[in-house]
Amino acid sequence: MYISRFNDKVTLGQSAASLAATTILDAIETDGKASIILATGASQFEMLSALVAVKAIDWSKVEVFHLDEYIGLPISHPASFRKYLRERFVEKVSNLGAFHEVRGDASDPVTECQRLGNLIKNRKIVVACVGIGENGHLAFNDPPANFETEEPYIIVDLDEKCRRQQLGEGWFPTLDDVPKKAISMSCRQILRAEQIVCTVPDLRKAEAVRDAVYGDVSPEVPASILQKHPDCTLFLDVYSASLLERIA
């Protein structure tokens, strides 16, 4: 696991996007296409803003897989992650090859997981752009996360700390409004990406970052599984990195 620390969110986001963009460009040059994974949430604002600004990428040769979505939430809801990615990414790039969104309001979430799994299972994912939650979650894999399943997408229960994070970020008016279940890409599927770009700003993430970097690999700290990936870079600011030993 590589760690890069920055003084502000903008520079952090630009650096994370630059690494992801380089990987996407290399894949297009080598394979003629690139399949990537994008996360959502407040931690990804600056990274996505910088990524869509990269003019050199031919987005028609890129397909995007969506990490997670609340079950039962319509795309019209302000907290919908599909809405988030459409507004902050899909609509800002030219002629995107494909956007495989998680339909959280599908009539049968199990069938939706199978549909997404069939789409991604034979893809070479060149880069996964992810974050880490306040409770250490990776995507919506809250503790204790399922580290064993080989299914690409699964139905998960959201714990209270995760739901309070969504409330605290302003996505919902009350805790009762935050859904208790979601569809999430599994931990093992995320690890199948050739490269992982993990963007984690803010002091409220400091404990989760420390535990993910220094702790044992454990389902109780889902993001700790990133220690197992051969090419994972954490992009931190001075606040999220504040509980780590000094980084040169």
Protein Blocks (a to p, Z undefined) as FASTA:
>chain_A
ZZdddfbfklmmmmmmmmmmmmmmmmmmmnopacddddedjklmmmmmmmmmmmkbcfkl
pccddfbdcehiafklmklmklmmmmmmmmmpghifbacdddfkbfblmlmmmmmmmmmm
mpccfbdcddddfkopahjldcdddfkbmcfbdcddddfklmmmmmmnopafbfklpcfb
dcdddfklmmmpmbdcdddehjklmmmmmmmmmmccdfklmmlmmmmpcbdcddddfklm
mmpccdZZ
